[in-house]
């Protein structure tokens, strides 16, 4: 009876999984895009977006807080959704980093992809409705291949998710180790288990993709790199972290995708993010257009740093989104029968024990107004 049960369990474990090698991938240049970065890039000095008096007053307050935070050496973090990049704000964010006003950028997997596609192709944002109908949505060779391969190389080199892509853009490609180097690394007792496993991951991926890549310099031109927030953060040595959810992004459709690689680089980014949160006493946290990712990672991070004995209570949290404000959060949480109770971004931040405020604004107008206020104080 024991053998029968064991055989039954073995059969159940052999589930059929979808084979991505059965798919067809298309050249990224053949895709029709909605956004061209050269015409969509936002220049705060010349931009004509309408700035209301209320928004100007709010961003003036936030700018003062940011300057004060930087003067005391505290963190000024900005977590944002992918639409911030799609709306042409990549260079603006990069300038905020390079001028020293922001000490950490954080986004989701889609934010990384749009930023990379802009730097590589100068365009991004496909027609999802049309491409899903044709089975083409997200099936773009260069996006899937280069981003996944960059993450595998980055994991081997000890980089995080955002760092891996920023480095590829700035360096104009990837250095692929030889097969011998990877095999030696994988068996060396002098390396950590993580390093050895990363070597095996990269070895397996390159062998599966193209043996000729071993020991090569893979040149990947990024003619629009000056628009990339990831590249600018990499050059400034400021954290740009990505916090993906598996299956959410188009790179998961590609045969080069490896779950272990995603996990290693995303874990490193999360711990980098937590480290920045640990320096938020007297600092500023901006959460712009991120209804799920930002509040979810922030609450765990803040609890972690407090658990480790770090005092973080005097922190200004500013949440910016398009949802119209329907509740005065200074009065506490709304009752469960009020729709505002289910606005995750404010419910979460209102529970953190810090000063949290909400601003209803388009991310374009918000960042332009904030940038101009900071320029006045530079």
C-alpha positions in Angstrom: 0.0 0.0 0.0 2.8 2.4 0.8 4.3 1.9 -2.7 1.0 2.6 -4.3 0.5 5.8 -2.4 4.1 6.9 -3.2 3.5 6.2 -6.9 0.2 8.2 -6.8 2.0 11.2 -5.2 4.7 11.1 -7.8 2.2 11.2 -10.6 0.4 14.1 -9.1 3.7 16.0 -8.8 4.4 15.7 -12.5 2.2 18.6 -13.6 2.3 19.8 -17.1 3.7 23.3 -17.4 3.4 25.7 -20.3 6.5 25.6 -22.5 7.6 29.1 -23.5 9.8 27.6 -26.2 6.6 27.0 -28.1 6.1 30.7 -28.5 7.1 33.1 -31.2 8.8 36.4 -30.3 8.8 39.5 -32.4 11.3 42.3 -33.0 10.7 45.2 -30.7 11.2 47.6 -33.6 8.1 46.1 -35.3 5.8 47.1 -32.4 3.5 50.1 -32.7 4.0 52.3 -29.6 1.9 55.0 -28.0 4.7 57.1 -26.5 7.9 58.5 -28.1 10.2 59.8 -25.5 11.9 62.6 -27.5 8.5 64.4 -27.8 7.1 63.2 -24.4 10.0 63.9 -22.2 9.0 66.5 -19.5 11.3 69.5 -19.1 10.2 71.4 -16.0 11.7 74.6 -17.3 9.5 74.8 -20.3 6.6 72.5 -19.5 3.1 74.0 -19.9 1.2 71.8 -17.5 -1.3 73.7 -15.4 -0.3 74.1 -11.7 -3.1 75.1 -9.4 -2.4 77.4 -6.4 -3.2 74.5 -4.0 -0.7 72.2 -5.7 2.0 75.0 -5.8 1.5 75.6 -2.0 1.6 71.9 -1.2 4.8 71.2 -3.3 6.4 74.3 -1.7 5.8 72.7 1.7 7.2 69.4 0.5 10.3 71.1 -1.1 11.0 72.7 2.3 10.8 69.4 4.0 13.1 67.7 1.5 15.7 70.4 1.8 15.6 70.2 5.6 15.8 66.4 5.4 18.9 66.5 3.2 20.5 69.1 5.5 20.2 66.7 8.4 21.3 63.7 6.4 18.0 61.9 6.4 16.6 59.9 3.5 14.3 61.4 0.9 12.6 58.5 -0.9 10.3 58.4 -3.9 8.3 55.3 -4.8 6.3 55.6 -8.0 4.1 53.7 -10.4 5.0 52.9 -14.0 2.9 55.7 -15.4 5.4 58.2 -14.1 7.9 56.8 -16.6 5.3 56.5 -19.4 4.4 60.1 -18.9 7.9 61.2 -19.7 9.3 61.8 -16.2 12.4 59.6 -16.3 14.9 62.3 -16.9 13.2 64.6 -14.4 13.5 61.9 -11.7 17.1 61.3 -12.7 17.9 65.0 -12.3 16.3 65.0 -8.9 18.7 62.2 -7.9 21.7 63.8 -9.5 21.1 67.1 -7.8 20.9 65.3 -4.4 17.3 66.0 -3.7 16.2 62.3 -3.8 18.3 59.5 -2.1 16.2 56.6 -3.3 13.9 55.7 -6.2 11.6 52.7 -6.1 9.2 51.4 -8.7 7.5 48.2 -9.9 8.6 45.9 -12.7 6.7 47.8 -15.4 8.5 51.0 -14.5 11.8 49.3 -15.2 10.6 48.0 -18.5 9.3 51.3 -19.8 12.4 53.1 -18.7 14.6 50.5 -20.5 12.5 50.5 -23.7 12.8 54.3 -23.9 16.6 54.1 -23.5 16.9 51.4 -26.1 14.2 52.2 -28.7 13.1 55.7 -27.7 9.5 54.4 -27.6 7.3 52.4 -25.3 3.6 51.6 -24.4 2.1 49.1 -26.7 -1.6 48.6 -27.7 -2.6 45.9 -25.1 -6.1 45.4 -26.5 -5.0 44.8 -30.1 -1.9 42.8 -29.2 -3.6 40.4 -26.8 -6.1 39.6 -29.6 -3.2 38.6 -31.8 -1.3 36.8 -29.1 1.5 39.4 -29.4 1.2 41.3 -26.2 4.5 41.3 -24.4 6.1 38.9 -26.8 9.0 41.2 -27.8 12.4 39.6 -28.3 14.7 42.4 -27.2 12.8 43.4 -24.1 12.4 39.8 -22.8 15.9 38.7 -23.8 18.0 41.6 -22.7 16.3 42.4 -19.4 16.2 38.8 -18.3 19.8 38.3 -19.3 20.9 41.5 -17.6 19.2 40.3 -14.4 21.0 37.0 -14.6 24.3 38.7 -15.1 23.5 41.2 -12.3 22.5 38.4 -9.9 25.9 36.8 -10.6 27.7 40.1 -10.0 25.8 40.7 -6.8 23.6 43.5 -8.1 19.9 44.2 -7.5 17.1 44.4 -10.0 17.3 48.1 -10.8 21.0 48.2 -10.6 21.3 45.4 -13.2 19.3 47.3 -15.8 20.9 50.6 -15.0 24.4 49.1 -15.4 23.5 47.5 -18.8 22.3 50.9 -20.1 25.3 52.8 -18.9 27.8 50.2 -20.0 26.1 49.7 -23.4 25.8 45.9 -23.0 26.7 42.9 -20.9 29.9 41.0 -20.1 29.1 37.3 -20.2 31.6 35.1 -18.3 33.1 32.0 -19.9 31.6 28.6 -19.3 34.8 27.6 -17.4 34.5 30.7 -15.1 30.9 29.9 -14.2 31.6 26.2 -13.6 34.6 27.0 -11.4 32.6 29.6 -9.5 29.8 27.1 -9.0 32.0 24.5 -7.2 34.3 26.8 -5.3 33.9 26.4 -1.5 35.3 30.0 -1.2 32.1 31.4 -2.7 28.9 31.8 -0.8 26.0 29.5 -1.6 24.2 32.4 -3.3 27.2 33.2 -5.5 27.5 29.5 -6.5 23.8 29.3 -7.3 23.9 32.5 -9.3 26.7 31.1 -11.4 24.7 27.9 -12.1 21.6 30.0 -13.0 23.6 32.1 -15.5 25.4 29.0 -16.8 22.0 27.2 -17.4 20.5 30.3 -19.1 23.3 31.0 -21.5 23.7 27.4 -22.4 19.9 27.3 -23.1 20.0 30.5 -25.2 23.2 30.4 -27.2 26.5 28.7 -26.4 28.4 31.3 -28.4 27.5 34.0 -25.8 29.9 32.5 -23.2 32.9 34.7 -22.8 31.6 37.4 -25.0 30.9 41.1 -24.8 27.2 41.5 -25.8 26.9 45.0 -27.2 23.5 46.5 -26.6 23.2 50.1 -27.8 21.1 52.5 -25.9 20.9 55.7 -28.0 18.3 57.3 -25.7 20.1 56.5 -22.4 20.0 60.2 -21.4 16.2 59.7 -20.8 16.7 56.9 -18.4 16.1 57.3 -14.6 17.8 54.0 -14.0 20.9 55.0 -15.9 21.1 58.4 -14.1 20.7 56.7 -10.7 23.4 54.2 -11.5 25.8 56.9 -12.5 25.0 58.8 -9.3 25.4 55.7 -7.2 21.9 56.2 -5.8 19.6 53.2 -5.2 17.0 52.6 -7.9 15.1 49.5 -6.7 12.4 47.4 -8.4 9.8 45.5 -6.5 8.1 43.1 -9.0 5.4 40.6 -8.6 5.9 37.4 -10.5 3.8 37.2 -13.7 2.9 40.9 -13.7 5.4 42.0 -16.4 6.0 41.2 -20.0 9.5 39.8 -19.4 7.8 36.7 -17.8 6.5 35.6 -21.2 10.1 35.2 -22.5 12.0 31.9 -22.6 15.0 33.7 -21.0 13.0 34.4 -17.8 14.2 32.6 -14.7 12.4 32.7 -11.4 15.5 32.3 -9.2 17.1 35.3 -10.9 14.1 37.5 -10.3 14.0 36.4 -6.7 17.7 37.1 -6.1 17.8 40.6 -7.6 14.4 41.6 -6.2 15.4 40.4 -2.7 18.5 42.5 -2.8 16.4 45.5 -3.9 14.0 45.0 -1.1 16.7 45.0 1.5 18.3 48.1 -0.1 14.9 49.7 0.2 14.6 48.7 3.9 18.0 50.1 4.6 16.8 53.5 3.2 13.7 53.3 5.3 15.9 52.9 8.3 17.3 56.4 7.6 13.9 58.1 7.3 13.8 59.7 10.8 13.5 63.4 9.9 13.2 62.4 6.3 10.5 62.5 3.5 8.7 59.6 1.7 6.9 60.3 -1.5 4.4 57.7 -2.8 3.3 58.8 -6.3 0.8 56.8 -8.3 1.5 53.5 -6.5 -1.7 52.2 -5.0 -0.3 48.7 -4.1 3.5 48.3 -4.3 4.5 51.3 -2.3 2.3 50.9 0.8 2.9 47.1 0.8 6.6 47.2 0.9 6.7 50.3 3.2 4.7 48.8 6.0 6.9 45.7 6.2 10.1 47.7 5.9 9.1 50.1 8.7 8.2 47.3 11.0 11.5 45.6 10.2 13.6 48.6 11.1 11.7 49.2 14.3 12.0 45.5 15.2 15.8 46.0 14.8 15.7 48.9 17.2 15.8 51.8 14.8 13.7 54.8 15.8 11.6 56.1 12.9 8.5 58.2 13.8 9.3 61.7 12.6 8.9 61.1 8.9 6.7 63.1 6.5 4.8 60.8 4.1 3.1 62.4 1.1 0.8 60.2 -1.0 -0.1 61.5 -4.5 -2.7 59.9 -6.7 -5.6 60.7 -9.0 -8.3 59.3 -6.6 -10.4 62.3 -5.3 -10.0 62.8 -1.6 -13.2 61.7 0.2 -12.0 61.4 3.8 -10.1 63.5 6.3 -7.4 61.1 7.4 -6.4 63.3 10.3 -9.5 62.0 12.0 -8.3 58.4 11.8 -9.5 55.6 9.6 -13.0 55.7 8.0 -15.6 53.0 9.0 -15.6 49.8 7.0 -18.8 50.8 5.2 -17.0 53.9 3.7 -15.4 53.3 0.3 -12.3 55.3 1.5 -11.5 52.5 3.9 -10.5 50.4 0.9 -8.0 52.9 -0.5 -5.0 50.7 0.4 -2.5 53.5 -0.1 -3.9 55.8 2.5 -5.2 53.2 4.9 -1.7 51.7 5.1 0.2 54.9 5.5 -2.2 56.3 8.1 -1.3 53.3 10.3 2.4 53.9 10.3 2.7 56.3 13.2 4.1 59.0 11.0 2.6 62.2 9.6 0.9 61.1 6.4 -1.0 63.4 4.0 -2.9 62.8 0.7 -2.8 65.0 -2.4 -5.0 64.5 -5.4 -2.9 65.3 -8.4 -1.7 64.1 -11.7 1.9 62.9 -11.4 3.0 65.1 -14.3 1.8 68.3 -12.6 3.1 67.2 -9.2 6.6 66.5 -10.3 6.9 69.6 -12.4 5.7 71.8 -9.6 7.9 70.1 -7.0 11.0 70.4 -9.3 10.4 74.1 -9.8 10.0 74.6 -6.0 13.3 72.7 -5.4 15.1 74.8 -8.0 14.0 77.9 -6.1 15.8 76.5 -3.1 19.0 75.4 -4.8 
